[in-house]
Amino acid sequence: MKTVTIGIDCKDLWFWDTAKGKITFDPGSYVFEIGASSRDIKGQVEAKMSGDFKPVLSTVVAECDKVVLRPGDAVQANVSACMSDDSFYDVSKAQIIFKSNNPLVARVDEKGRVTATGVGVALVYAYVTVDGTTVSNSFPVKVMPDLNPKSITVNGKNIQGFNKDVKAYSYLLKNNSKIPVVKAEALSNGISVEIDQATAIPGTATIQFVDGITLEKNIYYLNFDTESFSDEFDGGFIAPGWEWIRENKTNHSFTGKPGSLTITSEKGDVSEATNNAKNILLQSANNDWTIETKLVASRAPSQPENAGILVYQDDDNFIKLMFRAVIKTTRQRGPQPGTIDLMMEENGIAKSLASFNQKNEIVGENALMLKLEKKGSIYTAYYSVDGTNYELLGTAGLLLKDIRAGLAVCDGIVTQYMKSTFWFNSDTTKPDTPFM
């Protein structure tokens, strides 16, 4: 026979009191049975639990509904406290002291009212004391700078109809105008103003309001240009004012379809890491405008051929309104006339914005009209299959400078902005005849 001692901790004998919403202990006699199993009890021991359980403060949570502020904003801190019996304590009966580790950024009063006083990040602490026990908690507050301009002038005059939320403005100037001088002033102290003046017309002046603490920026573009021109491409030559990007003379002509410009698709694109598309035809478009083009293809495009309107800052920043081949995500059968697609690329990252699957091939007399309107930094795309009734395709918001716009026809590539996995089979093989 051997004597064994087993310790029983009273705190393990709790139960949850649903009515009171807390952990509860029931004093009295407890019988502990010892055996090989519940059916083979060898003996029992009786013990008595007495006394009262006194809960103490164990957890404090401090929070705020809004933690990103602007200078002058005020918000209320909220505090909750939990006791060791998992019950909530009425904090109105507790002693609470609030503190900020950076009063130059956020100040807090004795009632927990937080006021943004500067720019940067601060921690707001709440120290809660109940019956001599103190527990604390904190939450962060980020105060953002006010980067709005106090004024922006062009040749000493304020921008007509200025709205701080509109980031791009266009000025249409006369030929031989002097380059406008742009000035700006920040609304808040501590905000620096950096201006890159336009160096020519067409050209773009860039204004940056920069906070030296957070390095946050607010950017405005002022685009200057002279009047653009229309071109029916029926003169048998490229008019002055147009510019070829990576020209390949063997793949563009006015003889393939008299009265029109014909561009033959070839390998290349401007999309993400691939920036080698040839025969991009552009003219200055550094103002607000509407571009329309009539497009007729020699045949339905084959993946990934595309053709249409290109709005171009450089190979990594542009908007395309294109007629392109359908991306096959299933084993589609029958003719695939093509898709109208609106996409943009910003700093080398492409994004598809809207698309529409054509019902008829754009060949012969079945022309496709594409229209793109620019106002500030907003581009709105439309299409028409009858040349009269236009359907809205979608919009793109993108800040571009030194803008040119025109036409692009290229084979394209499969880019990361496409959201679906797809494959090619025998019926997606590119036809022998060129896409023009």
Secondary structure, 3 states (H helix, E strand, C coil): CCCCCCCCCHHHCEEEECCCCEEEECCEEEEEEEEEECCEEEEEEEEEECCCCCCCEEEEEEEECCCEECCCCEEEEEEEEEECCCCEECHHHCEEEEEECCCCCEEECCCCEEEECCCEEEEEEEEEEECCEEEEEEEEEEECCCCCEEEEEECCEECCCCCCCCCEEEEECCCCCCCCCEEEEECCCCEEEEEECCCCCCEEEEEEEEECCCCCEEEEEEEEECCCCCCCCCCCCCCCCCEEECCCHHHEECCCCCCCCEECCCCCCEECCEECCCCEEEEECCCCEEEEEEECCCCCCCCCCEEEEEEEEECCEEEEEEEECCCCCCCCCCCCCCEEEEEEEECCEEEEEEEEECCCCCCCCCCEEEEEEEECCEEEEEEECCCCCCEEEEEEECCCCCCEEEEEEECCCCCCCCCCCCCCCHHHCCCCCCCC
